[in-house]
Amino acid sequence: MESTLVRRSDDGATRKSAGLSLEWRTDGSLWATKGDEERPVSVRRCFPWSEPAHHLSLRDADEEEFALVRDPAELDPRSRAALEMALAVAGFVFEVTRVLEIEEEVEIRHWRVETRQGPRTFQTRLDDWPRTLPHGGLLIRDLAGDLYHLAAPEKLDRQSRELLWAFVD
C-alpha cells in the first residue's frame, strides 16, 4: 500500500504526495524518504490532542516540516513500525498524580511533580500555559517536548490544586 502524506511548501500551500517511507536506524534516528529526498526527521504530535496517534509532523534538523502523516495506518508495515518506535522515544506522556512545587524565574517556570512513572522535574516557558483538553483534563508540554497529563485536576490533593490553579484560566 502506498502511503499518503501532506506536504507544506515554502509558500504555505498544502500538497498531497505519495510514496513516503520511514526507517528506524541502528543509531536511534528516524529517516524519511520521499522520492529522491532522504533526511533524518523527528516526530511532533499535532492537534487535536484527542488523537495523539494521528496528524504527525515529521521535521528535519532545522525544525522545518518535511511531511505530515495524517494516519500511520496509511504507511507500509515497516514504515509504521519505525514511526511507532520514534514516537515511543520522542516524547512520553507522564500522568501527573501530584504537583509538589512550581517556581518562576526569568522566562522559565520550574515544575516538581509526582507521576505514575515516578517523581519528575521539568521546565516550561513562562508564556506556555497548561492546555485544557476536551474531556476536562490538562496537558503541559515541557521544554524537551515531553507531555504531562492531568486527567482530573479537580481530584488532585488540595496543595496540588492550589499550585496548579494559579496557572490555569
C-alpha contacts under 8 A as a table, 3 or more apart, distances in Angstrom:
res1	aa1	res2	aa2	distance
1	M	74	E	7.35
1	M	75	L	7.24
1	M	76	D	6.10
2	E	18	A	6.49
2	E	19	G	5.67
2	E	20	L	7.74
2	E	74	E	7.31
2	E	75	L	6.90
2	E	76	D	6.97
3	S	18	A	5.62
3	S	19	G	5.52
3	S	20	L	5.89
3	S	21	S	7.78
3	S	74	E	4.96
3	S	75	L	4.74
3	S	76	D	6.80
4	T	16	K	6.89
4	T	17	S	5.90
4	T	18	A	4.69
4	T	19	G	6.79
4	T	20	L	7.05
4	T	69	V	7.44
4	T	74	E	6.46
4	T	75	L	7.54
5	L	16	K	5.81
5	L	17	S	5.51
5	L	18	A	6.22
5	L	20	L	7.06
5	L	67	A	6.42
5	L	68	L	5.67
5	L	69	V	5.16
5	L	70	R	6.64
6	V	14	T	6.50
6	V	15	R	5.61
6	V	16	K	4.60
6	V	17	S	6.19
6	V	67	A	6.05
6	V	68	L	5.07
6	V	69	V	6.67
6	V	70	R	7.46
7	R	14	T	5.69
7	R	15	R	5.23
7	R	16	K	6.22
7	R	17	S	6.95
7	R	65	E	7.79
7	R	66	F	6.74
7	R	67	A	4.91
7	R	68	L	6.05
8	R	11	D	7.90
8	R	12	G	5.76
8	R	13	A	5.58
8	R	14	T	4.55
8	R	15	R	6.27
8	R	65	E	7.28
8	R	66	F	7.74
8	R	67	A	7.31
9	S	12	G	5.32
9	S	13	A	5.50
9	S	14	T	6.51
9	S	15	R	7.59
10	D	13	A	7.47
18	A	34	K	7.81
19	G	34	K	5.88
19	G	35	G	6.84
20	L	32	A	6.96
20	L	33	T	5.80
20	L	34	K	4.83
20	L	35	G	7.68
20	L	75	L	7.56
21	S	32	A	5.83
21	S	33	T	5.27
21	S	34	K	6.62
21	S	75	L	7.35
21	S	76	D	7.51
21	S	79	S	5.50
22	L	30	L	6.83
22	L	31	W	5.62
22	L	32	A	4.61
22	L	33	T	6.36
22	L	78	R	7.41
22	L	79	S	4.42
22	L	80	R	7.49
22	L	82	A	6.12
22	L	83	L	6.89
23	E	30	L	5.72
23	E	31	W	5.20
23	E	32	A	6.59
23	E	78	R	7.36
23	E	79	S	6.04
23	E	82	A	5.47
23	E	83	L	7.94
24	W	28	G	6.64
24	W	29	S	5.87
24	W	30	L	4.70
24	W	31	W	6.51
24	W	82	A	4.86
24	W	83	L	7.68
24	W	85	M	7.40
24	W	86	A	7.47
25	R	28	G	5.56
25	R	29	S	5.42
25	R	30	L	6.30
25	R	31	W	7.40
26	T	29	S	7.31
29	S	40	P	6.71
29	S	41	V	7.61
29	S	86	A	7.78
30	L	40	P	5.65
30	L	41	V	5.67
30	L	42	S	6.61
30	L	82	A	7.05
30	L	83	L	7.61
30	L	86	A	6.52
31	W	38	E	6.86
31	W	39	R	5.49
31	W	40	P	4.19
31	W	41	V	5.69
32	A	38	E	5.61
32	A	39	R	5.62
32	A	40	P	6.20
32	A	41	V	6.44
33	T	36	D	7.15
33	T	37	E	5.61
33	T	38	E	4.28
33	T	39	R	6.71
34	K	37	E	5.27
34	K	38	E	6.46
39	R	60	D	7.04
40	P	60	D	6.16
40	P	61	A	7.32
41	V	58	L	5.67
41	V	59	R	5.00
41	V	60	D	4.56
41	V	61	A	6.78
41	V	66	F	7.73
42	S	58	L	5.56
42	S	59	R	5.23
42	S	60	D	6.50
42	S	61	A	7.90
42	S	86	A	7.45
42	S	90	A	7.39
43	V	56	L	6.45
43	V	57	S	5.71
43	V	58	L	4.87
43	V	59	R	6.40
43	V	83	L	7.99
43	V	86	A	6.82
43	V	87	L	6.58
43	V	90	A	6.71
44	R	56	L	5.79
44	R	57	S	5.07
44	R	58	L	6.53
44	R	59	R	7.45
44	R	90	A	7.99
45	R	49	W	7.99
45	R	52	P	6.34
45	R	53	A	7.65
45	R	54	H	7.67
45	R	55	H	6.62
45	R	56	L	4.89
45	R	57	S	6.27
46	C	49	W	7.13
46	C	52	P	7.53
46	C	54	H	7.84
46	C	55	H	5.62
46	C	56	L	5.82
46	C	57	S	6.69
47	F	50	S	7.67
47	F	51	E	7.50
47	F	52	P	7.69
47	F	55	H	7.18
48	P	51	E	5.69
48	P	52	P	7.15
49	W	52	P	5.41
49	W	133	L	7.37
50	S	133	L	7.65
50	S	134	P	7.61
51	E	54	H	5.64
51	E	55	H	7.95
52	P	55	H	7.65
53	A	56	L	7.27
53	A	71	D	7.53
53	A	72	P	7.48
54	H	69	V	7.17
54	H	70	R	5.42
54	H	71	D	5.05
54	H	72	P	6.76
55	H	68	L	6.43
55	H	69	V	5.46
55	H	70	R	4.16
55	H	71	D	6.38
56	L	68	L	5.60
56	L	69	V	5.05
56	L	70	R	6.36
56	L	71	D	7.93
57	S	65	E	6.35
57	S	66	F	7.66
57	S	67	A	6.09
57	S	68	L	4.53
57	S	69	V	6.39
58	L	65	E	5.73
58	L	66	F	5.57
58	L	67	A	5.19
58	L	68	L	6.01
58	L	69	V	7.58
59	R	62	D	7.55
59	R	63	E	5.12
59	R	64	E	5.23
59	R	65	E	4.35
59	R	66	F	5.34
59	R	67	A	7.19
60	D	63	E	5.21
60	D	64	E	5.52
60	D	65	E	6.50
60	D	66	F	6.33
61	A	64	E	7.38
65	E	68	L	7.35
69	V	72	P	6.40
71	D	74	E	5.79
71	D	75	L	7.84
72	P	75	L	5.44
72	P	80	R	5.93
72	P	83	L	7.77
73	A	76	D	7.71
73	A	80	R	7.09
75	L	78	R	7.99
75	L	79	S	5.87
75	L	80	R	5.48
76	D	79	S	5.37
76	D	80	R	6.04
77	P	80	R	5.05
77	P	81	A	6.12
78	R	81	A	5.18
78	R	82	A	6.28
79	S	82	A	5.05
79	S	83	L	6.16
80	R	83	L	5.05
80	R	84	E	6.15
81	A	84	E	5.08
81	A	85	M	6.23
82	A	85	M	5.14
82	A	86	A	6.25
83	L	86	A	5.04
83	L	87	L	6.16
84	E	87	L	5.06
84	E	88	A	6.22
85	M	88	A	5.14
85	M	89	V	6.33
86	A	89	V	5.13
86	A	90	A	5.67
87	L	90	A	5.06
87	L	91	G	6.43
88	A	91	G	6.46
88	A	92	F	6.78
89	V	92	F	7.38
90	A	145	G	7.90
90	A	146	D	7.94
91	G	145	G	6.11
91	G	146	D	4.75
91	G	147	L	6.90
92	F	146	D	5.34
92	F	147	L	6.04
93	V	146	D	6.35
93	V	147	L	4.59
93	V	148	Y	5.50
93	V	149	H	6.55
94	F	115	T	6.18
94	F	116	R	7.08
94	F	117	Q	6.69
94	F	146	D	7.84
94	F	147	L	6.18
94	F	148	Y	4.72
94	F	149	H	5.98
95	E	115	T	5.18
95	E	116	R	5.62
95	E	117	Q	7.34
95	E	148	Y	5.96
95	E	149	H	4.97
95	E	150	L	6.10
95	E	151	A	7.55
96	V	99	V	7.37
96	V	113	V	6.71
96	V	114	E	5.90
96	V	115	T	4.24
96	V	116	R	6.63
96	V	148	Y	6.31
96	V	149	H	5.88
96	V	150	L	5.32
97	T	113	V	7.61
97	T	114	E	5.65
97	T	115	T	5.11
97	T	116	R	6.58
97	T	150	L	7.27
97	T	156	L	6.92
98	R	113	V	5.70
98	R	114	E	5.06
98	R	115	T	6.90
98	R	156	L	6.46
98	R	157	D	7.04
98	R	160	S	5.76
99	V	102	I	7.80
99	V	111	W	7.79
99	V	112	R	6.45
99	V	113	V	4.49
99	V	114	E	6.42
99	V	159	Q	7.44
99	V	160	S	4.55
99	V	161	R	7.81
99	V	163	L	7.10
99	V	164	L	7.27
100	L	111	W	7.81
100	L	112	R	5.43
100	L	113	V	5.21
100	L	114	E	7.25
100	L	159	Q	7.59
100	L	160	S	6.49
101	E	110	H	7.93
101	E	111	W	5.86
101	E	112	R	5.02
101	E	113	V	6.93
101	E	163	L	7.13
102	I	109	R	6.82
102	I	110	H	5.61
102	I	111	W	4.67
102	I	112	R	6.42
102	I	163	L	6.82
103	E	109	R	5.68
103	E	110	H	5.10
103	E	111	W	6.66
104	E	107	E	7.71
104	E	108	I	5.97
104	E	109	R	4.41
104	E	110	H	6.19
104	E	126	L	7.47
105	E	108	I	5.22
105	E	109	R	6.13
105	E	110	H	7.81
106	V	126	L	7.97
107	E	125	R	5.75
107	E	126	L	5.09
107	E	127	D	7.74
108	I	123	Q	6.53
108	I	124	T	5.81
108	I	125	R	4.64
108	I	126	L	5.12
109	R	123	Q	5.53
109	R	124	T	5.20
109	R	125	R	5.90
109	R	126	L	5.57
110	H	121	T	7.23
110	H	122	F	5.97
110	H	123	Q	4.61
110	H	124	T	6.70
111	W	121	T	5.49
111	W	122	F	5.31
111	W	123	Q	5.97
111	W	124	T	7.90
112	R	119	P	7.63
112	R	120	R	5.98
112	R	121	T	4.46
112	R	122	F	6.74
113	V	119	P	5.96
113	V	120	R	5.44
113	V	121	T	6.28
114	E	117	Q	7.98
114	E	118	G	5.90
114	E	119	P	4.34
114	E	120	R	6.05
115	T	118	G	5.02
115	T	119	P	5.81
115	T	120	R	6.96
122	F	142	D	6.25
122	F	143	L	7.65
123	Q	142	D	5.51
123	Q	143	L	5.88
124	T	128	D	6.34
124	T	141	R	7.12
124	T	142	D	4.86
124	T	143	L	5.39
125	R	128	D	5.21
125	R	142	D	7.95
125	R	143	L	7.22
126	L	129	W	7.53
129	W	140	I	7.14
129	W	167	F	6.64
129	W	168	V	7.04
130	P	138	L	6.02
130	P	139	L	5.50
130	P	140	I	4.77
130	P	141	R	7.72
130	P	167	F	7.27
130	P	168	V	6.47
131	R	138	L	5.40
131	R	139	L	5.12
131	R	140	I	6.45
132	T	136	G	6.25
132	T	137	G	5.97
132	T	138	L	4.69
132	T	139	L	6.59
133	L	136	G	5.28
133	L	137	G	5.19
133	L	138	L	5.63
133	L	139	L	7.00
134	P	137	G	7.34
136	G	151	A	7.44
136	G	152	A	7.05
137	G	149	H	7.26
137	G	150	L	5.52
137	G	151	A	4.47
137	G	152	A	5.38
137	G	153	P	6.45
138	L	149	H	5.86
138	L	150	L	5.05
138	L	151	A	6.54
138	L	152	A	7.82
138	L	153	P	7.18
139	L	147	L	6.70
139	L	148	Y	5.65
139	L	149	H	4.69
139	L	150	L	6.37
140	I	147	L	5.66
140	I	148	Y	5.00
140	I	149	H	6.54
141	R	144	A	7.96
141	R	145	G	5.77
141	R	146	D	5.69
141	R	147	L	4.60
141	R	148	Y	6.35
142	D	145	G	5.32
142	D	146	D	5.55
142	D	147	L	6.52
142	D	148	Y	7.87
143	L	146	D	7.53
150	L	153	P	5.68
152	A	155	K	5.54
152	A	156	L	7.16
153	P	156	L	5.45
153	P	161	R	6.89
154	E	161	R	6.84
156	L	160	S	6.01
156	L	161	R	6.07
157	D	160	S	5.43
157	D	161	R	6.35
158	R	161	R	5.17
158	R	162	E	6.16
159	Q	162	E	5.15
159	Q	163	L	6.21
160	S	163	L	5.24
160	S	164	L	5.95
161	R	164	L	5.06
161	R	165	W	5.76
162	E	165	W	5.57
162	E	166	A	6.80
163	L	166	A	5.97
163	L	167	F	7.77
164	L	167	F	5.67
164	L	168	V	6.74
165	W	168	V	4.99
165	W	169	D	7.63
